[in-house]
Amino acid sequence: MEPGNNTRISEFILLGFSEEPELQSLIFGIFLSMYLITVFGNLLIILAISSDANLHTPMYFFICNLSFVDICFTSTTVPKMLWNIQTQSKVITYEGCIIQIYFFTLSAVLDVFLLTVMAYDRFVAICHPLHYTVIMNSRFCGLLVLISWIICLLNSLIQSLMVLRLSFCTNLEIPHFFCELNQMIQLACSDTFLSNVVMYFAAVLMGGGPFAGVLYSYSKIVLCICRISSAQGKFKAFSTCASHLSVVSLFYCTMLGVYLSSAASQSSQSSATASVMYTVVTPMLNPFIYSLRNKDIKRALKAFLEKETSKHTVSIPSLGTSIC
């Protein structure tokens, strides 16, 4: 595409889901509710695990990290969309767009890496139970998370730099509710060949590699479970990875569904709507999956809430006594 007026631009327009005024209040209410559920649900998981010494194990350490990343993932896009609806403005600054691309890419890829690390953790726990504490020691677990962060930070930096080198013309409307990398590249009026190569190469490397790791881990897990003679032993082994398998399936299936639906319809509006599934719905459902299917987290949540309730109950009489 030939460059036109490629002067320094200062802002973009986020078209969002609908331009109908009567739907804005409904959209605002739905997304505010989902965002609050996501933040408080994941925050409760983090607090419950942190407050219970029995849950200071590799699996729950990774769940804590995943909950934190899910909060960041949703917070990258939803608050800006809510602000735009509330102020009746669809504007996002150029700098804000680049920042959003950086943190969205970071959170999304970090989600993928953490799910892969958790799959490996379940593989070691089921296939090598006697060596689990030796292999998955605290130092190694911290190293896995640190490496994941470093790789994802570098990947996000490269993707953001690829956008910074692009020139934009008069069409500054993004048919999405956030600055999505692919949409930004499509808007550019300068040569996008290098940006597309980097984007697709990173997608294959950062998405396909971890997905292959998850498939390998679970293929080994299935083989190990099949070798267990008793039905009770099989059920117990499967139950230890059921929650993680549910989260992995939800994340990858929704992401795959988004790209298949957008490719079939060729509509940016339908792509934006489908993106809600993995950017908002999946992070919102993760705390429910881990809490409803996990007795240890349910017990920790109950103990944490009872502890907090008792604190407030004790503080009220003492406050009244001091006033008297």
C-alpha positions as CSV (number, residue, x, y, z in Angstrom):
1,M,0.0,0.0,0.0
2,E,1.4,3.4,-1.0
3,P,2.0,5.8,1.9
4,G,-0.1,8.9,1.9
5,N,-0.2,11.5,4.6
6,N,2.1,9.7,7.1
7,T,2.6,12.6,9.4
8,R,2.9,11.9,13.1
9,I,-0.5,10.7,14.4
10,S,-1.6,11.3,18.0
11,E,-4.6,9.1,18.4
12,F,-6.8,6.3,17.1
13,I,-10.5,5.6,17.3
14,L,-11.7,2.3,18.9
15,L,-15.0,1.4,17.3
16,G,-15.9,-1.2,19.9
17,F,-18.9,-3.4,19.6
18,S,-21.8,-1.2,18.7
19,E,-22.5,2.5,17.9
20,E,-26.2,2.3,19.0
21,P,-26.6,4.6,22.1
22,E,-29.3,2.4,23.7
23,L,-26.8,-0.6,23.9
24,Q,-24.0,1.3,25.5
25,S,-25.4,1.1,29.1
26,L,-26.0,-2.7,28.7
27,I,-22.5,-3.3,27.3
28,F,-21.1,-1.1,30.2
29,G,-23.0,-3.1,32.8
30,I,-22.0,-6.5,31.4
31,F,-18.3,-5.7,31.1
32,L,-18.1,-4.0,34.5
33,S,-19.7,-7.0,36.1
34,M,-17.4,-9.5,34.3
35,Y,-14.3,-7.3,35.1
36,L,-15.2,-7.1,38.9
37,I,-15.8,-10.8,39.0
38,T,-12.5,-11.5,37.3
39,V,-10.5,-9.2,39.6
40,F,-12.1,-10.2,42.9
41,G,-12.2,-13.9,42.0
42,N,-8.5,-14.2,41.0
43,L,-7.6,-12.0,44.0
44,L,-9.4,-14.3,46.4
45,I,-7.5,-17.3,44.9
46,I,-4.2,-15.5,45.4
47,L,-5.0,-14.5,49.0
48,A,-6.4,-17.9,49.9
49,I,-3.3,-19.7,48.6
50,S,-0.9,-17.2,50.2
51,S,-2.6,-17.4,53.6
52,D,-2.6,-21.3,53.8
53,A,0.8,-22.8,54.4
54,N,-0.5,-26.2,53.2
55,L,-0.9,-24.7,49.7
56,H,2.6,-23.5,49.4
57,T,3.4,-26.2,46.8
58,P,4.5,-25.9,43.1
59,M,1.0,-26.4,41.7
60,Y,-0.6,-23.6,43.8
61,F,2.4,-21.4,43.2
62,F,1.7,-21.6,39.5
63,I,-2.0,-21.1,40.0
64,C,-1.2,-17.9,42.0
65,N,0.9,-16.6,39.1
66,L,-1.8,-17.5,36.6
67,S,-4.4,-15.6,38.6
68,F,-2.1,-12.5,38.8
69,V,-1.6,-12.6,35.0
70,D,-5.3,-13.0,34.4
71,I,-6.0,-9.9,36.4
72,C,-3.4,-8.0,34.3
73,F,-4.7,-9.6,31.1
74,T,-8.2,-8.2,31.7
75,S,-7.1,-4.9,33.1
76,T,-5.1,-4.2,29.9
77,T,-8.3,-3.8,27.8
78,V,-11.6,-3.6,29.8
79,P,-11.0,-0.5,32.0
80,K,-10.2,1.6,28.9
81,M,-13.3,0.3,27.1
82,L,-15.4,1.1,30.2
83,W,-13.9,4.6,30.4
84,N,-14.7,5.2,26.7
85,I,-18.3,4.2,27.1
86,Q,-18.7,6.3,30.3
87,T,-17.2,9.4,28.7
88,Q,-18.8,8.7,25.3
89,S,-15.4,8.9,23.6
90,K,-13.8,6.3,21.4
91,V,-10.3,7.9,21.4
92,I,-7.1,6.2,22.5
93,T,-3.8,8.0,22.2
94,Y,-1.0,6.6,20.0
95,E,1.2,6.1,23.1
96,G,-1.7,4.4,24.9
97,C,-2.2,2.1,22.0
98,I,1.4,1.0,22.0
99,I,1.3,0.5,25.7
100,Q,-1.9,-1.6,25.4
101,I,-0.4,-3.8,22.6
102,Y,2.7,-4.3,24.8
103,F,0.9,-5.4,28.0
104,F,-1.8,-7.3,26.1
105,T,0.8,-9.4,24.2
106,L,2.8,-9.9,27.4
107,S,-0.2,-11.1,29.4
108,A,-1.6,-13.3,26.6
109,V,1.7,-15.1,25.9
110,L,2.5,-15.4,29.6
111,D,-0.9,-17.1,30.1
112,V,0.2,-19.7,27.5
113,F,3.6,-20.2,29.1
114,L,2.2,-20.7,32.6
115,L,-0.4,-23.2,31.3
116,T,2.5,-25.1,29.7
117,V,4.6,-25.0,32.9
118,M,1.5,-26.2,34.9
119,A,1.1,-29.1,32.4
120,Y,4.7,-30.1,33.0
121,D,4.1,-29.9,36.8
122,R,1.2,-32.3,36.5
123,F,3.3,-34.6,34.2
124,V,6.0,-34.9,36.9
125,A,3.4,-35.3,39.7
126,I,1.6,-38.2,38.0
127,C,4.4,-39.9,36.0
128,H,7.3,-39.4,38.5
129,P,5.6,-39.1,41.9
130,L,8.6,-40.3,43.9
131,H,10.9,-37.7,42.4
132,Y,8.3,-34.9,42.4
133,T,9.6,-32.9,45.4
134,V,13.2,-33.2,44.1
135,I,12.4,-32.1,40.5
136,M,9.8,-29.5,41.3
137,N,11.8,-27.7,44.1
138,S,11.1,-24.1,44.9
139,R,14.3,-22.9,43.0
140,F,13.3,-24.7,39.8
141,C,9.7,-23.5,40.0
142,G,10.9,-19.9,40.4
143,L,13.3,-20.3,37.5
144,L,10.5,-21.6,35.2
145,V,8.3,-18.6,36.0
146,L,11.3,-16.2,35.7
147,I,12.3,-17.6,32.3
148,S,8.6,-17.3,31.1
149,W,8.5,-13.6,32.2
150,I,11.8,-12.8,30.4
151,I,10.8,-14.5,27.1
152,C,7.4,-12.8,27.2
153,L,8.8,-9.4,28.0
154,L,11.2,-9.6,25.1
155,N,8.5,-10.9,22.7
156,S,6.2,-8.0,23.7
157,L,9.0,-5.5,23.2
158,I,9.8,-6.8,19.7
159,Q,6.1,-6.7,18.7
160,S,5.7,-3.2,20.0
161,L,8.8,-2.0,18.2
162,M,7.5,-3.5,15.0
163,V,4.4,-1.3,15.4
164,L,6.4,1.8,16.2
165,R,8.2,1.6,12.8
166,L,4.9,1.6,10.9
167,S,3.4,4.8,9.3
168,F,-0.3,5.5,9.4
169,C,-2.4,7.5,7.0
170,T,-5.9,8.9,7.3
171,N,-7.8,5.8,8.3
172,L,-7.3,5.6,12.1
173,E,-10.4,3.6,13.0
174,I,-9.7,0.3,14.8
175,P,-12.7,-2.1,14.5
176,H,-12.1,-3.5,17.9
177,F,-12.5,-2.7,21.6
178,F,-8.7,-2.5,22.1
179,C,-5.5,-2.0,20.1
180,E,-5.1,-5.5,18.7
181,L,-1.7,-6.1,17.0
182,N,-3.1,-7.6,13.8
183,Q,-5.6,-4.7,13.4
184,M,-2.9,-2.2,13.8
185,I,-0.7,-3.8,11.1
186,Q,-3.7,-3.8,8.8
187,L,-4.2,-0.1,9.3
188,A,-0.6,0.9,8.4
189,C,0.0,2.5,5.0
190,S,3.7,1.7,5.0
191,D,5.3,-1.7,4.1
192,T,4.1,-4.3,6.6
193,F,6.0,-7.3,5.3
194,L,8.5,-7.4,8.2
195,S,5.9,-6.8,10.8
196,N,3.7,-9.6,9.5
197,V,6.6,-12.0,9.3
198,V,7.6,-11.2,12.9
199,M,4.0,-11.4,14.1
200,Y,3.3,-14.8,12.5
201,F,6.7,-16.2,13.4
202,A,6.1,-15.2,17.1
203,A,2.6,-16.7,17.0
204,V,3.9,-20.1,15.8
205,L,6.9,-20.0,18.2
206,M,5.1,-18.6,21.3
207,G,1.8,-20.4,20.7
208,G,2.7,-23.6,18.8
209,G,5.7,-24.5,21.0
210,P,3.9,-24.3,24.3
211,F,0.9,-26.0,22.9
212,A,3.1,-28.9,21.7
213,G,4.5,-29.0,25.2
214,V,1.0,-29.3,26.7
215,L,0.1,-32.1,24.3
216,Y,3.3,-34.0,25.0
217,S,2.8,-33.7,28.8
218,Y,-0.8,-34.9,28.7
219,S,0.0,-37.7,26.2
220,K,2.5,-39.0,28.8
221,I,-0.1,-38.4,31.6
222,V,-2.7,-40.5,29.8
223,L,-0.3,-43.3,29.2
224,C,0.7,-43.3,32.9
225,I,-3.0,-43.3,34.0
226,C,-3.8,-46.2,31.7
227,R,-1.0,-48.3,33.4
228,I,-2.7,-47.9,36.8
229,S,-4.6,-51.1,37.6
230,S,-7.3,-49.8,40.0
231,A,-10.2,-47.6,39.0
232,Q,-9.8,-45.6,42.2
233,G,-6.1,-44.9,41.4
234,K,-7.0,-43.8,37.9
235,F,-9.7,-41.5,39.2
236,K,-7.4,-40.0,41.8
237,A,-4.6,-39.4,39.2
238,F,-7.0,-37.8,36.7
239,S,-8.6,-35.6,39.4
240,T,-5.2,-34.0,40.2
241,C,-5.0,-32.5,36.6
242,A,-8.8,-32.1,35.9
243,S,-8.9,-28.4,36.8
244,H,-5.8,-27.6,34.8
245,L,-7.1,-29.6,31.8
246,S,-10.4,-27.6,32.0
247,V,-8.5,-24.3,31.9
248,V,-6.2,-25.3,29.1
249,S,-9.2,-26.6,27.0
250,L,-11.2,-23.4,27.7
251,F,-8.3,-21.1,26.8
252,Y,-7.1,-22.9,23.6
253,C,-10.7,-23.7,22.4
254,T,-11.9,-20.1,22.7
255,M,-8.8,-18.7,21.1
256,L,-9.1,-21.2,18.2
257,G,-12.8,-20.4,17.9
258,V,-12.0,-16.7,17.7
259,Y,-9.6,-17.1,14.8
260,L,-11.8,-19.6,12.9
261,S,-14.9,-17.5,13.2
262,S,-13.0,-14.3,12.2
263,A,-11.5,-16.1,9.2
264,A,-14.9,-17.5,8.2
265,S,-16.8,-14.3,8.5
266,Q,-14.1,-11.8,7.4
267,S,-15.9,-9.3,9.7
268,S,-13.9,-7.3,12.2
269,Q,-17.0,-6.8,14.3
270,S,-17.5,-10.5,14.8
271,S,-13.8,-10.9,15.5
272,A,-14.1,-8.3,18.3
273,T,-17.1,-10.0,19.8
274,A,-15.4,-13.4,19.6
275,S,-12.3,-12.0,21.2
276,V,-14.3,-11.4,24.4
277,M,-14.2,-15.1,25.0
278,Y,-10.5,-15.4,25.7
279,T,-9.8,-11.9,26.8
280,V,-12.6,-11.6,29.4
281,V,-14.6,-14.7,29.8
282,T,-11.7,-17.2,30.3
283,P,-9.9,-15.2,33.0
284,M,-13.3,-14.7,34.7
285,L,-14.1,-18.5,34.7
286,N,-10.6,-19.7,35.8
287,P,-11.2,-18.9,39.6
288,F,-14.5,-20.8,39.5
289,I,-12.9,-23.8,37.8
290,Y,-10.0,-24.0,40.4
291,S,-12.2,-23.3,43.4
292,L,-15.2,-25.5,42.5
293,R,-13.1,-28.5,41.4
294,N,-10.5,-28.3,44.1
295,K,-11.2,-29.2,47.8
296,D,-8.0,-27.7,49.0
297,I,-8.7,-24.2,47.5
298,K,-12.3,-24.4,48.7
299,R,-11.1,-25.2,52.3
300,A,-8.5,-22.4,52.1
301,L,-11.1,-19.9,50.8
302,K,-13.5,-20.8,53.6
303,A,-10.7,-20.4,56.2
304,F,-9.6,-17.1,54.7
305,L,-13.1,-15.7,54.6
306,E,-13.8,-16.9,58.2
307,K,-10.6,-15.3,59.4
308,E,-11.4,-12.0,57.8
309,T,-15.0,-12.1,59.1
310,S,-13.8,-12.8,62.7
311,K,-11.3,-9.9,62.5
312,H,-14.1,-7.5,61.6
313,T,-16.4,-9.0,64.3
314,V,-13.7,-8.5,67.0
315,S,-12.8,-5.0,65.9
316,I,-16.4,-3.7,66.2
317,P,-16.8,-4.3,70.0
318,S,-13.2,-3.1,70.7
319,L,-13.9,0.1,68.8
320,G,-17.1,0.6,70.8
321,T,-15.3,0.0,74.1
322,S,-12.6,2.5,73.3
323,I,-15.3,5.2,72.4
324,C,-17.0,4.6,75.7
